[in-house]
Amino acid sequence: MLETVYRGAADESDLYEAALLTIAAEAAEAAGGTCLITNDGVTPTAQLRFRRSPGNLYLGNFTYVLVSFPDTQRQVEIHLGIFVAGTSRVPHECDVAVLDWVEAERSRQGGVHPRCSKLIASIEAKHYAASPGLGVGRAFIGLATEMGQAKCTLAFPARGSSSIRPLLAKRRSECYDELVSGAAAAQRLRAHLDQMIRNWIAAV
């Protein structure tokens, strides 16, 4: 259940990002993981408190998903709205970040941003009534270049325009238009993240 204060203040963009986090958690479970919804990495929480603006992973008492897998010590964390340092070492916001647990611990203990090299997947959310324009597409290409093109996904609920879809079609990053809960695009994104997490587990 969403915490009362968060539920009262959250706008549709916040709730859309939370829905994308749910898809990422479902993908981790499909990859064999067991999810713990937590604020401290140890105990489960029933009151969900998410960031409403970009923040540092190592600050605040916010809800995230800790995922454990059988037959390995490797774990994944799924966060909303955290900064991750790109290849230039400049921090960039990840609306949804799927991150190696070891790197998340390094961030918390050192008070530093996680590094994009330890990012498993990232989702850039655009909750627009109409398709994002070319400017958003170009900005996403720049973000993906910084964070790792194959790791980055752009998601939005509207139908993609005839300009943004061709712009992103030949890139290694992914674009999912018409992505709302229960839609075919949500299933495709879930399958994509499932495979990315499986590949990460296998790449020991």
Residue pairs with C-beta under 8 A, 6 or more apart in sequence:
1 46
1 47
1 48
2 10
2 18
2 47
2 48
3 47
3 48
3 49
5 49
6 14
6 48
6 49
6 50
6 52
9 52
10 18
10 50
10 52
11 52
12 127
13 125
13 127
14 50
14 52
16 125
16 127
16 157
17 50
17 80
17 81
17 95
17 96
17 125
17 127
18 48
18 50
18 80
19 180
19 181
20 95
20 96
20 123
20 125
20 155
20 179
20 189
21 50
21 65
21 78
21 80
21 96
22 181
23 181
23 186
23 189
23 190
23 193
24 65
24 78
24 96
24 98
24 121
24 123
24 193
25 35
25 37
25 65
25 67
25 78
26 190
27 189
27 190
27 191
27 192
27 193
27 194
27 196
27 197
28 35
28 65
28 67
28 76
28 78
28 98
28 193
28 194
28 197
29 35
29 67
30 190
30 191
30 194
31 69
31 194
31 197
31 198
31 201
32 69
32 70
32 198
32 201
33 67
33 68
33 69
33 76
33 197
34 67
34 68
34 69
35 65
35 66
35 67
36 44
36 65
36 66
36 67
36 68
37 44
37 45
37 48
37 63
37 64
37 65
38 44
38 45
38 63
38 64
38 65
38 66
39 45
39 49
39 61
39 62
39 63
39 64
40 61
41 66
45 63
48 63
49 61
49 62
49 63
50 62
50 63
50 80
50 81
51 60
51 62
51 80
51 81
51 82
52 81
53 81
54 81
54 82
54 83
54 93
55 62
55 81
55 82
55 83
56 82
56 83
56 107
56 111
56 113
57 79
57 82
57 83
57 104
57 107
57 108
57 113
57 114
58 107
58 108
58 109
58 110
58 111
58 112
62 79
62 80
64 77
64 78
64 79
64 80
65 77
65 78
66 75
66 76
66 77
66 101
67 75
67 76
67 77
67 78
68 75
69 75
69 76
69 201
72 201
72 204
74 100
74 101
74 200
74 201
74 204
75 100
75 101
76 98
76 99
76 100
76 101
76 120
76 197
76 200
77 98
77 99
77 100
77 101
77 104
78 96
78 97
78 98
78 99
79 94
79 96
79 97
79 99
79 104
80 95
80 96
80 97
81 93
81 94
81 95
82 93
82 94
82 97
82 114
83 91
83 92
83 93
83 94
83 113
84 91
84 92
84 93
84 94
84 97
84 99
84 113
84 114
84 115
84 116
84 119
84 122
84 147
85 91
85 92
85 112
85 113
85 114
85 115
85 116
86 92
86 116
86 143
86 146
86 147
87 116
87 145
87 146
87 147
87 148
88 146
90 146
91 113
92 143
92 146
92 147
94 119
94 122
94 123
94 124
94 147
95 122
95 123
95 124
95 125
96 122
96 123
96 125
97 114
97 119
97 121
97 122
98 119
98 120
98 121
98 122
98 193
98 196
98 197
99 114
99 118
99 119
99 120
100 118
100 119
100 120
100 200
102 118
103 114
103 115
103 118
104 114
106 112
106 114
107 113
107 114
116 146
116 147
116 148
116 151
117 148
119 147
119 148
119 151
120 151
120 196
120 197
120 200
121 151
121 152
121 153
121 193
121 196
121 197
122 147
122 151
122 152
122 153
123 152
123 153
123 154
123 155
123 189
124 140
124 143
124 152
124 153
124 154
124 155
125 155
125 156
126 132
126 136
126 154
126 155
126 156
127 156
127 157
128 156
128 157
128 158
129 158
130 158
130 161
131 156
131 158
131 159
131 160
131 161
131 164
131 177
132 154
132 156
132 158
132 161
132 164
133 161
133 163
133 164
134 163
134 164
134 167
136 154
136 164
137 154
137 163
137 164
137 167
137 168
138 167
140 152
140 154
140 168
140 173
140 175
141 167
141 168
141 171
141 173
143 152
144 151
144 152
144 171
144 172
144 173
149 171
149 172
149 173
150 172
150 173
151 173
151 196
152 173
152 174
153 173
153 174
153 175
153 176
153 189
153 192
154 168
154 173
154 174
154 175
154 176
155 175
155 176
155 179
155 185
155 189
156 176
156 177
156 179
157 178
157 179
157 180
158 177
158 178
159 177
159 178
160 175
160 177
160 178
164 175
165 175
165 177
168 175
169 175
174 189
174 192
176 185
176 186
176 188
176 189
177 185
178 184
178 185
179 185
179 186
179 189
180 186
